[in-house]
Amino acid sequence: MKYEELYLAYLVYFNRDQDFFECHEVLEELWLQRERDPLYKGLLQVAVGLYHFRNSNLIGGIKMLHSAADQLEHYPPVTLGIELGVLVEQVRSYAKKLEEFQISPFPYYDLTIIIVDPELQLAVNAAAETIKPNIPQRRGPERRRNGKVPHAEGKH
C-alpha cells in the first residue's frame, strides 16, 4: 500500500519528535485534501489533545482526546498500517485519567503509535531522514508568507 507523504510526516512528528503542533499542521492538510475524512480528523485530534495537556490546557486535552476516540473507534483495529485499536484504548484511558486530574494529578506522558505494516515502517524511516525536527518546537501558528504557513523541511 502506498502511504501519503503527509501521513508519513505525521507519524514521524508523533513518534520521533512528539511535536504535536506539527502533527496537527500536516494532518490538517491531508484531512482537507481527503474531504474531511473522519479517520484523519481523529488522528489529528489525538495530537491536539496531547498538545493541549502538555501545555496545561486540561479541558482542551479532555475534549480533544474524547473526540478523537469517538472518531476512531468505528474503524478496524488495524487501519492505515497502525494499531488503531490500541491507540483508541490508550486515548480513552488518557482522557479518563485527565478527567480525574484534579484528584489524582500525574505528569504528562507521550503516546506512541504502533506501526504494524513493514512497508509503512520503511516509508516512515525514509521520511524521517528528510524531515528535520523543529527545535525548538513551535507553540502556535507562524506568520504567513505569500499566503502559506512556513513548513519544516520535507513537507509539501
Number of C-alpha atoms within 10 A of each C-alpha: 8 8 13 11 17 21 20 22 24 29 28 24 24 22 18 14 18 21 23 26 21 27 27 23 18 23 23 20 15 21 21 12 10 12 9 13 12 17 19 22 20 23 26 25 27 27 27 23 27 29 23 20 20 16 13 12 13 18 15 16 26 23 17 24 32 21 19 28 24 15 18 24 17 12 14 11 16 16 15 18 17 18 17 23 18 14 23 25 13 17 25 20 15 20 25 14 16 22 17 11 13 10 9 9 11 11 7 12 9 13 15 12 15 16 19 15 16 10 14 19 17 11 17 22 15 13 19 19 10 13 15 15 17 14 8 7 13 12 12 8 11 11 10 9 8 7 7 9 12 13 13 14 11 14 17 10
